[in-house]
């Protein structure tokens, strides 16, 4: 797919988001869709790591929650403006994740997942016990300024406007990732993922690209954390817990990580099922678990993979 076609699809997606924010009159539905879009961004971050590095992380909630905590603490201490705090937070997460990645991406398989889990839980416990700084288990309110990105906060937090902001960020993240992963960087990381020993043999330094992918996925998760902080105005240690990483990983598996938009589709499916099944079953997670098992057995590449095969077969028949 060319960059021009990707840009066209991005414009169509932006127009679709504008139509949804205009046509959906229910604030409850818009709030649910906003949550789904935020976690779609988070799931894309986890999916990029799995797609480009072939690694499963159980600790990416660290970057999701750390973004909210970093912004909350900076604004509480009045160190900088909210816009600058967001930029500084994402840059700080990128640097931290890259340095951590230089160490942990050397470890293969399940050991990598356990390392990410241990690091994430370490920060979860630290945030839970640092009451003076983070509010401890009670969490902390984020003191946003009266304006953000040149728009009054009261206007920005209206369900339609907030959904449109999150949707726009989702589209931009997918477009930028699509461009990046179709570049030389994407080709190198795929080569390293498929056969690291052969990549070394042909002269590719494998450590830096793997650490860069880990940092990239962390930044995308941090973007989702920033959107969540704007949406709720609150952050708690639960945003750092491994269970949030596990939930997002389920979204990735259900949606499929082979295509870039698969994890986002998984997040939307998850939240729609949660809303629909929650009205009929107290144990809706058991039903979602059954759906997860079904997808893994019959379509290991997720719903996105099944749709891709379906439309591919139709094109072949037409041809």
HELIX and SHEET records of a PDB file:
HELIX    1   1 UNK A    3  UNK A   23  1                                  21    
HELIX    2   2 UNK A   27  UNK A   53  1                                  27    
HELIX    3   3 UNK A   61  UNK A   76  1                                  16    
HELIX    4   4 UNK A   82  UNK A  104  1                                  23    
HELIX    5   5 UNK A  109  UNK A  129  1                                  21    
HELIX    6   6 UNK A  131  UNK A  134  1                                   4    
HELIX    7   7 UNK A  136  UNK A  138  5                                   3    
HELIX    8   8 UNK A  153  UNK A  156  1                                   4    
HELIX    9   9 UNK A  159  UNK A  181  1                                  23    
HELIX   10  10 UNK A  184  UNK A  194  1                                  11    
HELIX   11  11 UNK A  196  UNK A  201  1                                   6    
HELIX   12  12 UNK A  206  UNK A  232  1                                  27    
HELIX   13  13 UNK A  237  UNK A  240  5                                   4    
HELIX   14  14 UNK A  242  UNK A  255  1                                  14    
HELIX   15  15 UNK A  262  UNK A  278  1                                  17    
HELIX   16  16 UNK A  284  UNK A  298  1                                  15    
HELIX   17  17 UNK A  302  UNK A  318  1                                  17    
SHEET    1   A 2 UNK A 140  UNK A 141  0                                        
SHEET    2   A 2 UNK A 234  UNK A 235 -1                                        
SHEET    1   B 2 UNK A 147  UNK A 148  0                                        
SHEET    2   B 2 UNK A 151  UNK A 152 -1                                        
END                                                                             
